[in-house]
Amino acid sequence: MRMLWIICNESVGEDLMEKVLDSNGVEGYTVWRDVLGKDNEGDKTHWGDAVFPGLNWVFMIFGSEDLIDGVIERYKAFKEEPYVRNAGIKAFIHDAEEVGKVPAGGCGGKLS
């Protein structure tokens, strides 16, 4: 199983859901809205105040390698849109394993 994190400016969050996730077979994901973000290298700091306006959304997507590979392909195309690049977006991926998953056929008192 793979886990993909996508962090983006709130201005592109709904488009990301529609164009990258919802319309392409992703059955479920978690979204955190109104997330603060600090950027020490560019101009993408978002504290939600007058000095650093705006906020971020964070998406956490779990799935098979094939599913996540498809999401990454769509993410890369989405990231090339000028309005998305200007708003700010990044993604990170790593392996994941569900804790406490009951094995097929029952657990016999043991959880993986």
N, C-alpha and C positions, 0 to 999 in steps of 0.2 A: 504494500500500500504506500502511496505517496501523499505528501501534504504540501500544498502550495499556499503561500501567503502572498496576497497582493495588497499593496498600500497605495492609495491614490487620493488626490485632492477631491473634496466633496463634489466639486463641479462636474466630475466625470463618473461618479459612482453609479448612478442609475444607468448610464450608457454602458458601463462595464457589465452590470448585471444582465442587461438586455442582450447586448451584442456578443459577449464572450461566454456568459454562463447559461442564462435561461434558454436562449434559442438554440443551444447546442448540446443538449442532453445531460447537463449537470443536474442531478436530482436534488441535491441539497448542499448547503454551505452555511457558514456562520458569517455575519456581518457585524462589525462594531462601527457605529457612526459617531461623529463628533470627537475624533481622536486627535490629540495634540501631536505635532511633529516638529522636531528641530533639525535644521539642515545647516551644518557648519561649512559646507563647500559651495553652496549656491544661494538662490533666493527663494527656496521653497519652505521656509519656516512658517508654520501655521499654528498660532496660539489662540486664534479666535478673538483677537483684540484689535484695537486701532493701529498698533504698531506692526503686528504680524497677523493680518486678517486671514480668515479662512480656517477650515478644519479638514481633517482627513477621514477617510473610511478605510477600514481594514477588513479584508476577506480571508477566510480560512476555508480551503477546499480540500477534502479528502477523496481519494479514489484510486482506481487501478492505475498502473503505469500508462496504459493506453488512453484512459480517460484524461489523465493529467497532461499527457503529451499533446492531446488535441486541444486542451485549454491553453497550453503554452503557445501553440501555433497561432491560435486566435488572439491571444494576448499580444504577441509580437506584432501582428498586423494592426491591432487596435492602438498600440503604443506609437505607431508611425503616424497616426493622425496628428496634424499640427496642434489642434486644440488640446489633445491629450498630452502631448510632449510639453506644451507650455504650462499646463496645469500641474504636472508632476505625477509620476507613477513608477513603482518599482515592484519587482516580484522576487520571491525566494522560495526554494524548494528543498525538501529533504525527505528521507524515508520515515515512515510512521508505522507503528504497530498498535492495534487496539488492545488496551489493557482490560482484563476481565471478560474477554469474549468467551462465550460458552462454545466449546468444540461441537462439531456436528455429531449427533447421536447422544447428546447429553454430556455432562461434565463429570459424573461419577465422584462428585465432591471436590473436583479440582478445576480451577480456572486458569486459562493461559495468561 
